[in-house]
């Protein structure tokens, strides 16, 4: 009985240490993803290397390899994390009881902010072809599931008369294309905040679905 208690105490003493190390590792990986996102945005994915990412993350190249084996793996985690955020935002929109146009605006806002203001954002989100086949298949599967979910919302809005009628597939891709393109032209050093730009783009994207003009006004980012 005494031995069992001692072993239990030892495990309870070890566990907090492991948890702290796991939290530190997770924080470091997050900082690496932030640094990689900045490097990918500034240099482009093809011109970026592990050395540049390590420098931006304030790590030695050797230390960086303890967290990620390659820039391809970093790119995969950037894209996978971004898609997880988008799918969570889609789930919230589908579960909402608000008007569909309101839900689509909220989704558009989350989508743009994910691309230009979150850790996994920037044009790295679009470098799908740079991934090896196994990783690419996983990302494309998630991306297609997200598009199908958005299309079902658009189709429901058309049936209810909230959105202009049309080909739901074409309209959905036009809507998502407008949101995605923001990552290509947005510059963090511009005069507009990510939040304000996201609101403008969301208004105009939903305006295209409903035929209404965007209600937000602002200077060019």
N, C-alpha and C positions, 0 to 999 in steps of 0.2 A: 504493500500500500504506500509505504514511504517512498519507494523508488518511483512509483507511478506519479506521485505528487511532484517529486523532484524533476522528472522528465517534463511534466506539464508546465512547471515553472520555467524551465529552460526554454521550452518552445515559446512561451509568452514573452520571454525576454528577447529572444532572437527575432520574433515576428516584427516588432516595431522598427528594428534596424533595417530589416529587409524592405519594409514599407517605405521608410525614408529614402533608401537607395532607389527604389522604384520610382518614387515621386521626383527625385533629383534627375533621374535618367529621362523621365517623361518631360520635365521642364527643359532639359538640355536639347532633347529632340525637337521640342517646339521652337526653341530659339534657332536651331539649325534650319528648320523649315522656313522661319521668318527670314533668316539670312539668305537662304537659297532663293526665296521668292524675290528678294531685292536684286540679287545677282542676275537671275533669269530675266527680270524686267529690264535691267540696265544693259546687259550684254547680249541677251537672247540665249535660248537654251543651248544651241549648237556651239556657241563661242564660250560657254561657261564650263569651268572645270572644278574638280574637287578642291584644288588649291585655292581658287578664288572664293569658293563657298566657305572653306575653313577660315580664311582670312576675315571674311565678313562676319563669321560666327565667333571670332576671337578664339579659335582653336588651332592646334597644329594639325596638319594633314593626317598624321598618325592617329590622333585622338578622334578626328572626324570618322575614320573608318571603324571605330568602335561602335558607332551609332548607325551608320549607313554604309553599305558596301560599295555603293556607286552613286553617281548623279542620277542614273536611271531609277534607282530605288527611291531616291529623294523625290524625283518627278512623280513617280507612282503614288507616293504618300501624299504629295500635294494635290494630285488629281482625285485620289480616293477620298481624302478629307473634304475637298470642295463638294464632291458629289454627295457625300453623307449629309452635309449641311443643306444642300439643295433638296434632297429627298425628305429631310426632316421638315423643311419649310413647306414642301408640297403636302406632306401628311397633315400639317396644321391647316393648310388651306382647304383640303378636302373634308376635314372634320368640322370646319366652321359652318355656321348657319347664316352667315352674312350673304348679301347678294354676290353673285359670282364675279361681277366686275370688281367689287371691293376685294374679294379674295385674290383675284388675279393681280390687282395692284399691289397688295401686300406681298404676294409671291415675287413679283417683279422687283420690288424694293429689296427683299432678302437676296434675290439672285444677283443683282448688281453689286450690292454690298459684299457679298461673298467673293466676287471676282476682284473688286478694287480695294477692299478694306480688311479682308480677313487674311489669316496666315497663309492659306493655301491659294490665294488669289493670283492675279496677274495673268499674262498671256500663257504662262506655263500650263494653264488649264486646257489649252488647245493643242498641245504638243503630243497628241495621242499616237501619231505614227512613229514617234521616237522610242516608244516602249517596245520591248520584246513581245512576241506573240501572246504568251500566257498572261502577262500583265495587261496588254492591250485588250484582250478579250474580256477580262474582268471589268475594265473601265467602260468599254463600249456597252456591255450588258447593263451596267448601272445607268449610263447615260441614256440608253434607249428606254429603260424603265421610267426614268424621269420624264422623258419626252411623251411617253404614252400617258402618264398621269396628267400632264399639263393638257394634252390633247383632249382627254376625257372631260376636263373642266371646260375647255373652250367649246366642245360639242354640246355639253349640257347648257352652257350659256346661250348658244344659238337656238337650241330647242325651246328654251324658256323666253326667248325674245329679248334677252338682255344684251346680246351681242349681234352684230350684223351677220346675216347668214352668208355662208360661203363654204369652201372646202376646208374642213377642220384641220387637215394635215398641213396644207399650205399656210393657212393662217397661223397655226401654232409655230411652224418653223420661222415664219416672218417675225412673230412676236419674240421667240427665243433668240433669233438672229440679231434683233435690235438690242436686246439685253447683253448678249455675248460680245458684240462689237465694242461696247463701252470699254472693255479691258484693253483693247488695242490703242485707243486714243487718249484714255484718261492718264493724266500725269499728277502724281501726288503733290508736286510742287506748284501746281496751278492755283488759281485764285479761289476756286470752289472746293468746298469740303466734299469728301466721299458721300456723306449723308445727303447733301443738297443735290449733288449730281444724280444720285440714285433716285431721289424723288422726282426730278425732272424727267429722267429716262422712263421711270415707271408710269408717270402721267401720260407721256407721249405714246408709250407702247400700248397702254390700255385705251387711250384715245383712238388708236388705230383699229382696235377691236370693236369699239362702240360707235365710232364716227364722231365722238365728242372731242373738242380741243383740250389740250392739257391745261390744267388750272395753275400750275406753278410757272413762275417766270424767273429768269436769272441771266447773268452774263455767261458767256462761253467759258468753259473750264480750261 
